[in-house]
């Protein structure tokens, strides 16, 4: 049996196997979808999957049905960042593989979460030696592992409060004035980003500019294709989002 392409795909497959009935997204399309990119077949973007080398890793801790949502953007991160890990969240149990990842000495985990909701002693706004001395000390030389709580905002706050295994790690509070460009699901707060936007901001903070820009462009192409499929419009592969992604792919080689 062929292996699934990455961690988010595997988690989605496992979650679907536990479902007693198909997941139907509210207002979603009923067209046949690609099993990998989850876009309708005629708007599939798998051929555009980018490959960018990066030393960073991303750990997605996903709320129960998040992997099933066609608008979830965690899979975009896994396409771009090779070291992306995905785990389902439950209040009463923790996947041993998640605990093993967090204990792996090659990684310096950061829980990405708004600092206004966290004890200031845990909050950092930069990586490694730029972090405040009062914060839990990151170790220079370790690879950044960004822990993203992939959920709605109310779910994410609950996950943060009820995950004691994350309490020993610094909390990375992003300080971006950029407004979210995500057009498929909206938060009531303009400073809330979709998951792949958060990952792109983290990559940029770590100095991984090309990876950050590629992930941003990849999200833009996904959003464009999703909306055109929903509106039953043909693809325009020469539009600005596709041209930008193509240009970045040429740079990454």
C-alpha positions in Angstrom: 0.0 0.0 0.0 1.4 3.4 -0.9 2.3 5.7 1.9 0.3 8.9 2.4 2.3 12.0 1.3 2.6 13.7 4.7 1.5 13.8 8.4 -1.7 15.8 7.8 -2.9 13.4 5.1 -2.2 10.5 7.4 -4.1 12.1 10.3 -7.0 12.9 8.1 -7.1 9.3 6.8 -7.1 8.0 10.4 -9.9 10.4 11.4 -12.0 9.4 8.5 -11.6 5.8 9.4 -13.1 6.5 12.8 -16.1 8.4 11.3 -19.5 6.7 11.2 -20.7 9.0 8.4 -19.0 11.3 5.8 -18.0 14.8 6.9 -20.0 17.5 5.1 -18.6 21.0 5.3 -21.2 23.7 5.8 -21.7 25.5 2.5 -19.2 23.2 0.9 -19.0 21.9 -2.7 -20.3 18.5 -3.6 -18.0 17.9 -6.5 -15.6 15.0 -6.5 -12.4 16.1 -4.7 -8.7 15.2 -5.1 -7.8 13.0 -2.2 -4.5 14.9 -1.7 -5.3 18.7 -2.1 -9.0 18.3 -1.4 -9.9 20.7 -4.2 -12.4 19.6 -6.9 -10.6 17.4 -9.4 -10.8 20.0 -12.2 -9.1 22.6 -9.9 -6.5 20.2 -8.4 -3.2 21.9 -7.5 -1.1 18.9 -6.6 1.2 19.5 -9.6 2.1 22.9 -8.0 3.3 21.4 -4.7 6.5 23.3 -3.8 9.7 22.0 -2.3 11.7 24.4 -0.1 14.6 23.4 2.2 14.2 24.7 5.7 15.7 23.9 9.1 12.5 24.6 10.9 9.8 22.1 11.9 6.1 22.6 12.5 4.0 20.5 15.0 0.3 20.8 14.3 -2.0 19.8 17.2 -5.4 19.6 15.6 -8.9 19.8 17.0 -11.0 16.7 16.3 -12.6 17.6 12.9 -10.0 20.0 11.7 -8.3 17.5 9.4 -11.6 16.8 7.7 -12.4 20.4 6.7 -11.7 21.1 3.1 -10.7 24.7 4.0 -8.1 23.5 6.6 -4.7 24.9 5.6 -2.5 22.6 7.8 -1.9 20.4 4.8 -0.4 23.4 2.9 2.3 23.7 5.6 3.0 20.0 5.4 3.5 20.3 1.6 6.0 23.1 2.0 7.8 22.2 5.3 9.2 18.7 5.1 9.4 18.3 8.9 5.7 18.9 9.6 4.1 16.6 12.3 0.4 16.4 12.9 -1.5 15.0 16.0 -5.1 15.0 17.0 -5.9 16.6 20.3 -7.9 15.1 23.2 -8.3 16.4 26.7 -7.9 13.0 28.4 -5.0 11.5 26.5 -1.8 12.5 24.6 -0.3 10.7 21.7 3.0 9.1 22.9 4.6 10.1 19.5 3.8 13.8 20.3 5.6 13.5 23.7 8.5 11.8 22.0 8.8 14.6 19.4 8.7 17.3 22.1 11.5 15.5 24.0 13.7 15.1 20.9 16.9 17.0 21.7 17.3 18.3 18.1 14.3 20.5 18.5 13.6 23.7 20.5 9.8 23.8 20.7 7.8 27.1 20.8 4.1 27.2 21.5 2.7 29.8 19.1 -0.1 31.6 21.0 -1.1 35.3 21.7 1.0 36.6 24.6 -1.9 38.5 26.1 -3.4 35.3 27.4 -0.2 33.9 28.9 2.0 34.5 31.9 4.5 37.1 30.7 7.4 35.0 32.1 6.8 32.4 29.3 6.3 34.9 26.5 9.0 35.4 23.8 8.7 37.5 20.6 11.9 36.4 19.0 14.0 33.2 18.8 17.0 32.0 20.8 19.3 34.6 22.2 16.9 37.4 21.4 14.5 36.0 24.0 14.0 37.7 27.4 16.1 36.3 30.1 13.1 35.7 32.3 11.6 33.3 29.7 12.2 29.5 29.6 15.7 29.4 28.0 15.8 28.1 24.4 19.1 26.3 23.6 21.2 27.8 20.8 21.9 25.4 17.9 18.6 23.6 18.2 16.2 23.6 15.3 13.0 25.7 15.9 9.8 23.6 16.2 6.7 25.7 16.0 3.7 24.2 17.8 0.5 25.4 16.2 -2.9 24.7 17.8 -5.0 24.1 14.6 -8.6 24.9 15.7 -11.2 27.6 16.0 -10.2 30.3 18.4 -12.4 29.0 21.3 -11.1 25.5 20.7 -7.5 26.7 20.6 -7.9 28.5 24.0 -9.3 25.3 25.5 -6.5 23.2 24.0 -3.8 25.6 25.4 -5.3 25.6 28.9 -5.8 21.8 29.0 -2.4 20.7 27.6 -0.1 20.6 30.6 2.7 18.9 28.6 3.1 22.2 26.7 3.7 24.3 29.9 7.5 23.9 30.0 8.0 25.5 26.6 8.3 29.2 25.7 5.2 30.9 24.1 6.0 32.7 20.9 3.7 35.7 20.5 3.8 37.0 17.0 3.9 40.7 16.6 2.7 41.3 13.1 0.7 44.2 11.9 -0.3 42.3 8.8 -4.0 41.7 8.4 -5.1 38.2 7.5 -5.7 37.6 3.8 -7.4 34.3 4.3 -10.8 34.4 2.6 -12.3 30.9 3.2 -13.1 31.1 6.9 -13.1 34.2 9.0 -12.5 35.0 12.6 -14.3 37.8 14.3 -11.0 39.3 15.1 -8.9 40.8 12.3 -5.6 39.9 14.1 -6.4 36.2 13.9 -4.6 34.3 11.1 -5.3 31.0 9.5 -2.9 28.2 10.4 -0.7 28.5 7.3 -0.4 32.2 7.7 0.8 31.7 11.3 3.4 29.2 10.0 4.6 31.6 7.4 5.1 34.3 10.0 7.0 31.9 12.1 9.3 30.9 9.2 9.9 34.5 8.4 10.8 35.2 12.1 13.3 32.3 11.9 15.0 33.8 8.8 13.5 31.3 6.4 12.3 34.0 4.0 11.9 31.9 0.9 9.9 29.2 2.7 7.7 31.9 4.3 7.0 33.6 1.0 6.4 30.2 -0.8 3.9 29.2 1.9 2.1 32.5 1.6 1.9 32.2 -2.2 0.8 28.6 -2.0 -2.1 29.6 0.3 -3.0 32.3 -2.1 -3.2 29.8 -5.0 -5.2 27.4 -2.9 -7.7 30.1 -1.9 -8.0 31.3 -5.5 -8.6 27.8 -6.9 -11.1 26.9 -4.1 -13.2 30.1 -4.6 -13.1 29.7 -8.4 -14.3 26.1 -8.1 -17.0 27.1 -5.7 -18.2 29.8 -8.1 -17.9 27.3 -11.0 -15.3 29.5 -12.8 -12.5 28.1 -15.0 -8.9 28.3 -13.8 -6.6 31.1 -14.8 -3.1 29.8 -14.3 -1.6 33.1 -15.4 -3.1 35.2 -12.7 -1.0 37.0 -10.1 -1.1 34.2 -7.4 0.0 31.5 -9.9 2.7 33.8 -11.3 4.1 34.6 -7.9 4.2 30.9 -6.8 5.9 30.0 -10.1 8.5 32.7 -9.6 9.3 31.5 -6.1 9.5 27.9 -7.3 12.1 29.0 -9.9 14.2 30.5 -7.1 14.0 27.4 -4.9 15.1 25.2 -7.8 
